[in-house]
Amino acid sequence: MKVRNKVVVVTGAGNGIGAAMARRFAAEGAQAVIVADLDGAAAERVAAEIGGTGVAVNVADEKAVASLVERTIADHGRIDLFCSNAGVSIGKGLESTDADWDKAWTVNVMAHVHAARAVVPHMLERGEGYLLQTASAAGLLSISDASYAVTKHGAVAFAEWLSITYGDRGIKVSCFCPMGVRTNMLLGSVSEVDQPALLAAAVEPEDAAEAIVNGLDAESFLILTHPEVLEYMRRKGADYDRWLKGMRRFQQQPRPQQA
């Protein structure tokens, strides 16, 4: 899929990967980029940079997501690409409360469900459409904090289900699974369950946006920032116990020195 002349919605686009994605889509010649974020002011700032539309949207609120879809279709006639990108990291392990788990579940899984419920019927009616679901390498490798890893697994599974269920009906699906990206979520986290290796090998948000544009162009289901993730997945399938030992070593890498 070429983004040029497409109507694109990006959630969680006030900063980080979402903002880089919105900027790159605009640079690629998208007809319209709708920049949605819980922080409406941040969304408007990014939108002002690229000539897009900034809106405040809480992706945990299904009615708000449905309204976003309805307004975009009313204003632009269609949605070609919906990027369900917003996410949250709690930064805790077993000490996470039930409320923490509920928050992670709602934002990291149900927000994707809310988006699909709202936009898939429109895409089916048109006979085409593209869903980009931002999950994480944590959803493939169980790195990072407990609720993040578990809910990102759910996000990956839902993206797989969408592709399996609607892939022969004109709807394309990609699942973006970045590893370390230098965003506020990663750089601002100080919990003991952080993975120092993520910081050591982190890429910039613009690199993530580059990977996304290339992945969309190839219409690949799995889009990665770090190619080694695919090798880790192969090892997981080949020898689960050996893979678990390897991931323990990965998690125990020393924290890089801060400048």
Backbone bond lengths (Angstrom), bond angles and torsions (degrees), N, CA, C in turn:
res aa  C-N    CA-C-N  psi(-1)  N-CA   C-N-CA  omega(-1)  CA-C   N-CA-C  phi
1 M - - - 1.464 - - 1.522 110.29 -
2 K 1.290 116.37 126.19 1.453 122.49 171.98 1.528 108.24 -89.77
3 V 1.330 116.53 133.25 1.461 121.03 -177.09 1.527 111.65 -77.13
4 R 1.297 117.06 -20.38 1.463 120.57 -178.31 1.529 111.29 -54.52
5 N 1.338 115.25 131.18 1.464 123.91 178.26 1.528 113.62 68.64
6 K 1.320 117.36 15.29 1.464 120.93 179.42 1.529 110.91 -98.14
7 V 1.325 115.32 152.71 1.464 122.09 172.77 1.529 107.17 -95.25
8 V 1.329 115.16 119.79 1.462 121.26 -170.09 1.526 110.31 -124.69
9 V 1.324 115.92 136.87 1.461 122.52 172.73 1.524 108.00 -115.58
10 V 1.339 116.12 132.44 1.461 120.92 177.42 1.520 108.58 -127.65
11 T 1.323 117.23 120.43 1.461 120.11 174.74 1.527 109.36 -92.62
12 G 1.316 116.24 160.29 1.458 120.53 -176.24 1.511 111.55 60.58
13 A 1.341 116.35 36.69 1.459 121.39 -170.54 1.523 113.67 -104.24
14 G 1.324 117.06 13.75 1.456 119.72 179.02 1.510 113.36 -77.03
15 N 1.330 117.15 -18.94 1.461 121.19 178.67 1.525 109.08 -162.03
16 G 1.316 116.04 179.50 1.453 121.18 172.93 1.511 114.75 61.30
17 I 1.336 115.06 -141.06 1.462 121.14 -177.06 1.524 111.12 -61.80
18 G 1.323 117.08 -41.77 1.457 120.26 -178.10 1.512 112.62 -61.87
19 A 1.335 116.72 -42.16 1.457 120.68 178.58 1.525 110.56 -65.89
20 A 1.339 116.61 -43.06 1.467 120.21 177.94 1.526 110.87 -62.36
21 M 1.313 115.57 -38.30 1.459 120.99 178.20 1.536 110.31 -63.14
22 A 1.329 116.57 -47.36 1.462 120.59 -178.90 1.527 110.58 -61.19
23 R 1.337 116.33 -43.77 1.464 119.80 179.51 1.524 111.00 -62.81
24 R 1.325 116.28 -42.31 1.460 119.49 -178.06 1.528 111.00 -68.08
25 F 1.324 117.26 -39.92 1.462 119.99 178.07 1.527 110.61 -61.29
26 A 1.330 116.20 -41.06 1.463 119.62 177.94 1.529 110.13 -63.73
27 A 1.331 116.59 -42.13 1.464 120.55 179.19 1.528 111.63 -64.70
28 E 1.332 116.21 -28.50 1.464 121.05 179.02 1.524 112.08 -78.32
29 G 1.336 116.49 -6.20 1.463 119.74 176.28 1.512 115.11 95.22
30 A 1.336 117.08 25.47 1.465 119.50 176.44 1.523 110.15 -57.54
31 Q 1.315 116.33 143.93 1.467 120.46 179.27 1.523 110.76 -67.25
32 A 1.320 116.42 -40.01 1.460 121.45 179.05 1.519 108.59 -151.67
33 V 1.329 116.04 137.92 1.463 121.53 175.43 1.522 107.51 -123.26
34 I 1.327 116.11 117.44 1.457 121.37 177.62 1.515 107.32 -97.65
35 V 1.328 115.37 116.41 1.459 123.11 -175.23 1.527 107.70 -99.00
36 A 1.317 116.48 108.68 1.465 121.22 -176.72 1.524 110.14 -113.03
37 D 1.320 115.78 139.83 1.465 120.02 179.40 1.521 109.15 -160.17
38 L 1.332 115.61 153.44 1.462 119.95 174.17 1.521 110.00 -58.96
39 D 1.321 116.39 -36.45 1.462 123.26 176.10 1.529 107.87 -87.59
40 G 1.306 115.87 96.19 1.450 120.04 -176.06 1.521 113.54 -61.87
41 A 1.347 117.12 -36.12 1.463 120.23 179.53 1.526 110.73 -64.55
42 A 1.335 116.55 -40.49 1.466 120.02 178.22 1.523 110.44 -65.02
43 A 1.329 116.47 -40.88 1.456 120.39 177.91 1.519 110.91 -61.12
44 E 1.311 116.94 -42.00 1.463 120.86 -179.43 1.520 111.60 -67.39
45 R 1.339 117.13 -34.90 1.465 119.52 178.45 1.527 110.85 -64.73
46 V 1.329 116.36 -46.33 1.464 119.80 178.64 1.522 110.11 -63.22
47 A 1.324 116.37 -43.62 1.464 120.39 -179.64 1.524 111.50 -61.34
48 A 1.329 116.18 -38.64 1.466 119.46 179.98 1.524 111.37 -64.45
49 E 1.327 116.92 -32.86 1.470 120.98 178.94 1.523 112.12 -65.01
50 I 1.327 115.47 -35.00 1.466 119.44 -169.21 1.523 113.68 -112.38
51 G 1.318 116.79 2.38 1.458 119.35 -178.01 1.512 113.10 73.39
52 G 1.345 115.98 28.42 1.451 121.17 178.94 1.513 111.99 -99.49
53 T 1.314 115.84 -163.85 1.460 122.64 179.09 1.506 108.94 -118.99
54 G 1.326 117.79 121.98 1.457 122.00 179.55 1.512 111.30 -99.52
55 V 1.321 116.54 134.01 1.460 120.99 -179.85 1.529 110.06 -139.44
56 A 1.315 115.47 145.64 1.463 121.63 175.04 1.520 108.56 -87.18
57 V 1.319 117.16 121.54 1.461 121.74 -178.71 1.531 109.31 -141.84
58 N 1.314 115.44 130.07 1.457 121.41 172.39 1.519 107.48 -96.30
59 V 1.342 116.69 107.16 1.466 119.89 -174.94 1.520 112.49 -68.50
60 A 1.335 117.10 -12.72 1.462 120.17 175.66 1.526 111.75 -76.41
61 D 1.319 116.50 -11.78 1.464 123.12 -179.03 1.532 108.58 -102.35
62 E 1.313 116.94 107.41 1.461 120.00 -175.23 1.519 112.00 -61.37
63 K 1.324 118.22 -37.00 1.464 120.57 179.31 1.520 110.85 -64.83
64 A 1.329 117.10 -36.24 1.459 120.61 179.14 1.525 110.83 -66.69
65 V 1.332 116.79 -39.75 1.466 120.50 178.63 1.523 110.23 -67.38
66 A 1.326 116.62 -42.75 1.459 120.29 177.78 1.524 111.02 -60.93
67 S 1.343 116.36 -39.90 1.460 120.43 178.57 1.531 110.78 -65.03
68 L 1.335 116.88 -38.85 1.464 121.14 177.05 1.530 110.65 -58.91
69 V 1.314 116.14 -45.18 1.465 120.90 179.56 1.521 110.39 -64.82
70 E 1.314 116.66 -46.11 1.462 120.49 -178.66 1.529 111.90 -61.90
71 R 1.336 116.77 -43.28 1.469 120.25 -179.12 1.523 111.06 -66.05
72 T 1.331 115.77 -39.90 1.465 118.90 -179.11 1.524 110.99 -64.92
73 I 1.321 116.41 -43.23 1.467 119.98 178.82 1.528 110.61 -65.23
74 A 1.334 116.18 -39.72 1.469 119.60 178.52 1.523 111.21 -63.65
75 D 1.341 116.88 -38.50 1.470 120.97 -176.48 1.525 112.86 -80.78
76 H 1.335 117.06 -33.55 1.466 120.08 -170.68 1.526 114.19 -122.12
77 G 1.312 116.63 -5.15 1.458 120.17 175.95 1.512 115.37 86.96
78 R 1.333 117.35 -16.24 1.464 119.93 -176.48 1.526 109.69 -169.99
79 I 1.329 115.51 168.55 1.463 123.34 166.59 1.520 106.28 -128.52
80 D 1.324 116.14 117.31 1.460 120.54 179.66 1.523 111.89 -86.47
81 L 1.330 115.66 -38.68 1.465 121.61 -176.17 1.513 109.32 -137.81
82 F 1.331 116.08 122.31 1.465 120.41 175.89 1.516 107.28 -113.20
83 C 1.332 115.77 118.59 1.460 122.07 -179.05 1.523 109.00 -103.52
84 S 1.320 115.78 103.23 1.459 121.77 179.44 1.527 106.73 -87.41
85 N 1.334 115.41 93.57 1.463 121.34 -165.78 1.522 114.87 -113.65
86 A 1.321 118.48 -20.14 1.463 120.11 -175.19 1.522 111.22 -62.26
87 G 1.322 115.96 143.59 1.458 120.62 178.52 1.517 110.49 -155.04
88 V 1.330 115.54 168.94 1.458 120.45 -179.83 1.519 109.67 -144.06
89 S 1.319 116.09 141.67 1.463 122.31 174.94 1.523 108.71 -118.21
90 I 1.315 116.66 126.81 1.463 121.46 -178.70 1.525 110.86 -82.19
91 G 1.336 117.05 -34.34 1.458 121.36 176.75 1.509 114.65 78.46
92 K 1.329 117.10 28.51 1.460 120.28 -179.69 1.522 109.96 -133.94
93 G 1.313 115.25 164.40 1.457 121.49 176.40 1.516 110.78 -104.22
94 L 1.328 116.51 -123.66 1.462 120.51 -178.47 1.513 112.78 -65.22
95 E 1.338 116.65 -20.00 1.464 119.26 -179.90 1.526 112.75 -75.98
96 S 1.316 117.93 -4.18 1.466 120.72 176.26 1.519 110.47 -58.32
97 T 1.310 116.12 134.45 1.461 120.72 179.47 1.523 110.51 -81.94
98 D 1.313 116.04 168.90 1.464 119.27 175.18 1.532 110.28 -60.17
99 A 1.331 116.76 -35.67 1.465 120.06 178.24 1.525 110.94 -64.38
100 D 1.334 116.59 -38.21 1.468 120.47 176.10 1.528 110.74 -60.80
101 W 1.332 115.11 -46.54 1.469 119.48 -179.91 1.521 111.30 -63.60
102 D 1.329 116.18 -39.98 1.472 119.42 178.54 1.521 110.97 -62.36
103 K 1.335 116.80 -41.21 1.462 120.44 179.46 1.521 110.57 -64.27
104 A 1.328 116.61 -46.11 1.465 120.15 179.24 1.519 111.02 -61.42
105 W 1.311 117.06 -42.91 1.456 121.45 -179.69 1.528 111.03 -62.96
106 T 1.321 115.81 -45.37 1.462 120.03 -175.83 1.527 111.65 -65.13
107 V 1.323 117.01 -44.70 1.462 120.01 -176.04 1.529 111.85 -81.10
108 N 1.333 116.61 -42.68 1.470 119.68 -172.69 1.526 114.19 -83.90
109 V 1.337 116.82 -18.18 1.469 119.38 179.25 1.525 111.15 -121.74
110 M 1.315 116.38 -58.01 1.459 119.01 -172.23 1.526 112.67 -66.29
111 A 1.329 118.79 -26.75 1.462 119.53 176.38 1.518 110.81 -61.33
112 H 1.341 117.05 -36.03 1.459 120.58 175.90 1.533 110.49 -66.86
113 V 1.321 115.70 -39.23 1.464 120.41 178.20 1.525 110.18 -64.74
114 H 1.327 116.23 -45.14 1.467 120.24 178.49 1.521 111.04 -57.18
115 A 1.335 116.08 -44.95 1.460 120.06 -179.27 1.524 111.22 -63.56
116 A 1.331 116.03 -45.23 1.466 119.38 -178.36 1.522 111.48 -64.39
117 R 1.317 117.20 -42.37 1.465 120.32 178.54 1.521 110.77 -57.85
118 A 1.336 115.55 -37.47 1.465 119.58 -175.16 1.520 112.33 -79.45
119 V 1.333 117.61 -39.88 1.462 119.53 -169.13 1.522 114.21 -102.05
120 V 1.326 119.33 -24.56 1.467 120.12 -177.27 1.532 112.45 -62.01
121 P 1.345 120.19 -43.77 1.473 118.20 178.01 1.526 112.55 -57.23
122 H 1.324 117.34 -39.61 1.470 121.51 176.72 1.520 110.91 -62.00
123 M 1.311 116.34 -44.26 1.471 120.14 -179.22 1.527 111.31 -68.42
124 L 1.321 117.23 -37.85 1.467 120.07 177.19 1.523 110.82 -64.00
125 E 1.306 116.42 -39.22 1.465 120.55 178.74 1.524 110.82 -63.45
126 R 1.327 116.50 -37.43 1.469 120.92 178.90 1.526 111.75 -80.13
127 G 1.327 116.05 -20.02 1.460 120.18 -178.35 1.508 113.89 82.67
128 E 1.335 116.83 11.06 1.453 120.74 178.72 1.523 110.37 -163.72
129 G 1.318 115.06 159.22 1.452 121.66 178.29 1.518 109.85 162.72
130 Y 1.315 115.59 164.22 1.466 120.36 -176.73 1.525 108.75 -136.08
131 L 1.330 115.56 132.29 1.463 122.40 175.42 1.520 108.58 -113.94
132 L 1.320 116.13 124.61 1.461 121.27 171.88 1.523 107.67 -109.85
133 Q 1.323 115.85 116.44 1.463 121.39 -178.03 1.531 108.75 -106.74
134 T 1.323 117.55 116.38 1.461 119.84 176.34 1.520 108.92 -83.77
135 A 1.315 115.59 115.64 1.467 121.38 174.17 1.526 106.50 -109.88
136 S 1.316 117.85 -116.42 1.462 121.62 -179.44 1.513 108.59 -179.47
137 A 1.333 115.83 156.20 1.458 118.81 169.87 1.524 110.36 -59.74
138 A 1.335 116.60 -23.88 1.467 120.65 175.57 1.522 111.37 -61.28
139 G 1.331 116.32 -28.04 1.455 120.42 177.96 1.509 113.61 -76.90
140 L 1.317 116.28 -6.45 1.466 121.70 176.85 1.527 111.81 -112.24
141 L 1.351 115.76 -29.14 1.461 120.25 -169.18 1.529 114.42 -122.33
142 S 1.330 118.04 -3.09 1.470 122.13 176.96 1.518 113.47 62.79
143 I 1.334 117.69 28.62 1.454 121.40 172.52 1.524 109.01 -86.59
144 S 1.325 117.10 172.36 1.454 124.72 -179.14 1.527 110.28 77.29
145 D 1.348 117.18 -165.96 1.462 119.75 -174.48 1.522 111.52 -76.76
146 A 1.323 115.51 164.45 1.471 121.48 -168.66 1.522 112.89 -59.68
147 S 1.326 117.28 -54.70 1.467 119.27 -175.21 1.521 110.89 -67.37
148 Y 1.324 117.35 -31.56 1.459 120.59 178.63 1.524 109.92 -67.06
149 A 1.331 116.61 -49.40 1.467 120.44 -178.82 1.523 111.32 -60.36
150 V 1.317 116.60 -44.93 1.461 120.43 -176.28 1.525 111.13 -67.45
151 T 1.321 117.23 -45.58 1.470 118.97 -177.69 1.523 111.61 -72.35
152 K 1.320 117.35 -30.74 1.467 118.59 176.16 1.528 110.79 -69.65
153 H 1.326 118.21 -30.77 1.464 119.88 170.13 1.527 109.93 -58.87
154 G 1.334 115.77 -42.35 1.454 119.97 177.76 1.512 112.26 -62.18
155 A 1.332 116.53 -38.84 1.465 120.39 179.08 1.526 110.88 -64.53
156 V 1.331 116.66 -41.18 1.463 120.17 177.50 1.524 110.34 -62.70
157 A 1.332 115.90 -45.86 1.465 120.20 -179.11 1.523 111.42 -61.67
158 F 1.326 117.50 -39.20 1.462 119.88 179.71 1.530 110.47 -67.30
159 A 1.320 116.81 -39.64 1.469 119.37 176.54 1.523 110.62 -62.11
160 E 1.328 117.07 -41.54 1.465 120.53 176.81 1.526 110.36 -60.31
161 W 1.322 115.95 -44.35 1.470 120.56 -178.82 1.523 110.54 -62.36
162 L 1.330 116.53 -42.89 1.464 119.82 178.94 1.523 110.80 -60.53
163 S 1.324 116.79 -43.64 1.459 120.38 -179.77 1.522 111.55 -65.09
164 I 1.323 115.99 -43.82 1.461 120.16 -179.96 1.532 111.08 -64.37
165 T 1.321 116.17 -41.00 1.458 121.24 -173.65 1.523 113.06 -78.49
166 Y 1.328 117.78 -37.60 1.463 120.69 -172.31 1.530 114.16 -117.29
167 G 1.339 117.42 -0.19 1.455 119.95 -176.13 1.514 114.54 -62.67
168 D 1.325 117.36 -26.31 1.464 120.84 178.11 1.525 112.35 -94.33
169 R 1.335 115.44 10.03 1.467 119.35 -179.30 1.528 111.43 -120.43
170 G 1.328 115.71 23.45 1.461 120.66 173.89 1.513 115.73 93.99
171 I 1.327 117.04 -1.85 1.457 119.37 -177.83 1.521 109.57 -104.16
172 K 1.325 115.09 122.38 1.461 121.35 178.09 1.531 108.86 -97.50
173 V 1.321 115.61 148.47 1.460 121.43 -177.79 1.523 108.89 -135.05
174 S 1.327 115.78 133.91 1.459 121.61 169.73 1.520 108.32 -124.80
175 C 1.324 115.38 144.85 1.465 121.51 177.89 1.526 107.57 -117.54
176 F 1.306 116.03 115.60 1.461 122.02 -178.59 1.521 109.23 -91.19
177 C 1.322 116.21 120.25 1.464 121.47 -176.38 1.523 110.42 -124.15
178 P 1.335 117.09 75.06 1.461 119.67 179.53 1.522 111.30 -71.60
179 M 1.324 115.13 153.78 1.450 119.35 170.12 1.529 105.98 -96.35
180 G 1.320 120.18 -122.53 1.455 119.22 -177.95 1.517 112.61 -75.91
181 V 1.342 117.07 123.79 1.461 122.61 174.19 1.527 106.81 -129.46
182 R 1.321 116.58 134.85 1.467 120.60 -175.07 1.527 111.27 -75.47
183 T 1.309 114.98 79.76 1.459 122.84 177.47 1.525 108.60 -116.09
184 N 1.328 116.02 171.51 1.460 119.91 176.70 1.518 111.57 -58.72
185 M 1.345 116.97 -34.46 1.460 120.24 -179.12 1.519 111.11 -61.45
186 L 1.326 116.55 -42.70 1.457 119.82 -177.99 1.526 111.37 -81.18
187 L 1.326 117.89 -49.34 1.456 121.17 -174.64 1.517 112.68 -69.92
188 G 1.328 117.71 -28.05 1.453 120.48 -178.09 1.511 114.53 -89.83
189 S 1.317 116.92 -1.16 1.458 120.18 -176.87 1.519 109.69 -85.65
190 V 1.333 116.30 134.51 1.473 121.07 -179.02 1.523 111.61 -125.86
191 S 1.314 118.35 11.95 1.458 120.23 -175.59 1.514 111.52 -72.42
192 E 1.309 116.45 157.62 1.454 121.68 -178.59 1.514 112.55 -69.19
193 V 1.327 117.77 -14.09 1.462 120.37 179.64 1.524 112.64 -93.55
194 D 1.339 116.73 5.17 1.466 118.68 172.86 1.522 109.28 -60.00
195 Q 1.306 115.08 150.59 1.457 119.85 177.23 1.530 108.21 -103.49
196 P 1.360 117.01 108.08 1.470 119.12 179.86 1.518 112.97 -55.48
197 A 1.328 116.77 -32.20 1.467 119.89 -179.84 1.523 111.22 -61.88
198 L 1.334 117.73 -29.64 1.459 120.21 178.70 1.520 110.41 -64.87
199 L 1.329 116.25 -41.58 1.457 120.33 178.10 1.521 111.40 -67.89
200 A 1.324 116.23 -39.14 1.459 120.32 -175.81 1.522 111.97 -63.35
201 A 1.313 116.75 -35.55 1.474 120.94 -175.72 1.524 112.38 -111.34
202 A 1.330 117.21 17.94 1.465 120.28 -174.80 1.518 112.38 -66.53
203 V 1.326 115.35 144.87 1.461 122.28 175.50 1.529 108.56 -107.60
204 E 1.305 116.42 171.37 1.459 121.69 -179.72 1.533 110.49 -85.30
205 P 1.331 118.09 156.34 1.466 120.35 177.34 1.525 113.12 -55.41
206 E 1.323 116.56 -33.93 1.468 119.78 178.84 1.523 111.14 -64.94
207 D 1.333 116.63 -33.36 1.467 120.13 175.69 1.523 110.48 -66.22
208 A 1.339 115.52 -38.10 1.461 119.79 177.21 1.523 110.52 -63.64
209 A 1.338 116.73 -42.53 1.462 120.52 178.89 1.521 111.14 -63.68
210 E 1.320 116.93 -36.96 1.468 121.20 177.00 1.524 110.25 -62.39
211 A 1.329 116.21 -45.29 1.470 120.17 178.75 1.522 110.74 -61.10
212 I 1.330 116.48 -39.04 1.460 120.64 -179.21 1.524 111.06 -65.78
213 V 1.322 117.22 -47.26 1.471 120.18 -179.69 1.527 110.25 -60.40
214 N 1.331 116.02 -42.06 1.467 119.25 178.87 1.523 111.39 -66.37
215 G 1.337 116.46 -39.55 1.458 120.21 179.29 1.510 112.56 -66.70
216 L 1.331 116.56 -39.76 1.464 120.42 176.59 1.518 110.69 -65.50
217 D 1.320 115.94 -39.69 1.467 120.52 179.57 1.528 110.26 -60.76
218 A 1.345 115.93 -39.27 1.468 120.66 179.67 1.525 112.27 -85.00
219 E 1.336 116.10 -9.01 1.467 122.71 -175.94 1.527 110.64 54.42
220 S 1.332 114.91 44.25 1.462 121.94 177.11 1.524 109.56 -81.92
221 F 1.329 116.62 139.58 1.460 118.07 175.84 1.518 109.89 -67.23
222 L 1.320 117.67 -53.30 1.459 121.58 -176.11 1.519 109.80 -94.61
223 I 1.342 115.86 122.18 1.459 122.15 177.52 1.526 107.93 -117.13
224 L 1.333 115.87 129.13 1.457 121.66 -174.16 1.527 110.68 -124.39
225 T 1.324 115.37 152.84 1.463 120.92 168.71 1.523 110.59 -94.52
226 H 1.319 117.15 -24.64 1.460 122.86 -175.98 1.529 108.43 -125.18
227 P 1.324 118.57 106.95 1.473 121.18 -176.76 1.524 113.67 -57.69
228 E 1.344 117.17 -26.09 1.469 119.33 -178.74 1.521 112.96 -63.39
229 V 1.341 117.00 -20.50 1.464 119.67 177.69 1.522 110.59 -58.58
230 L 1.317 116.92 -37.94 1.458 120.55 179.58 1.525 110.93 -64.31
231 E 1.320 117.07 -37.85 1.468 120.35 177.21 1.528 110.68 -67.31
232 Y 1.337 116.86 -39.87 1.466 119.99 176.39 1.531 110.34 -60.13
233 M 1.335 116.60 -38.97 1.465 120.24 178.24 1.527 111.21 -64.86
234 R 1.334 116.43 -40.66 1.466 119.34 178.28 1.527 110.62 -62.43
235 R 1.315 116.56 -41.86 1.462 120.22 179.07 1.524 110.81 -64.63
236 K 1.307 115.66 -36.42 1.469 119.90 178.32 1.514 110.66 -61.51
237 G 1.328 116.62 -44.44 1.455 120.37 179.96 1.513 113.19 -69.95
238 A 1.329 116.06 -30.18 1.461 119.76 -176.09 1.518 112.88 -80.46
239 D 1.346 116.94 -38.26 1.471 120.26 -176.43 1.520 108.33 -155.25
240 Y 1.324 115.77 93.68 1.463 121.05 -172.67 1.522 112.17 -59.28
241 D 1.343 117.40 -45.72 1.463 120.42 -176.58 1.533 111.19 -64.85
242 R 1.312 116.35 -42.67 1.461 119.71 178.02 1.522 110.43 -63.94
243 W 1.332 116.57 -39.45 1.462 120.59 178.55 1.526 110.90 -61.73
244 L 1.327 117.38 -43.66 1.465 120.47 179.22 1.531 111.07 -59.64
245 K 1.318 117.15 -40.89 1.462 120.29 176.94 1.524 110.40 -62.91
246 G 1.324 116.14 -41.32 1.455 120.20 178.43 1.511 112.67 -63.27
247 M 1.322 117.41 -39.97 1.461 120.59 179.50 1.525 111.07 -69.87
248 R 1.327 118.07 -29.89 1.472 119.94 173.33 1.522 109.92 -62.83
249 R 1.328 116.27 -42.79 1.468 119.89 178.09 1.523 110.47 -64.26
250 F 1.332 116.36 -41.05 1.457 120.93 178.29 1.528 110.07 -58.47
251 Q 1.311 116.61 -44.87 1.463 122.10 -176.99 1.517 111.77 -67.48
252 Q 1.325 117.38 -28.44 1.455 121.61 -174.56 1.519 113.46 -91.76
253 Q 1.341 117.79 7.36 1.460 119.83 178.56 1.515 109.27 -60.91
254 P 1.342 118.11 142.53 1.465 120.50 -178.01 1.512 111.98 -64.43
255 R 1.324 115.11 147.19 1.461 120.87 178.90 1.521 110.20 -69.16
256 P 1.325 118.03 132.65 1.463 119.86 179.19 1.527 111.47 -66.54
257 Q 1.316 116.90 149.84 1.448 121.22 178.68 1.521 111.01 -67.75
258 Q 1.324 116.24 135.81 1.458 120.56 179.66 1.529 109.47 -87.14
259 A 1.314 116.49 139.37 1.460 120.44 -179.73 1.530 110.10 -72.72
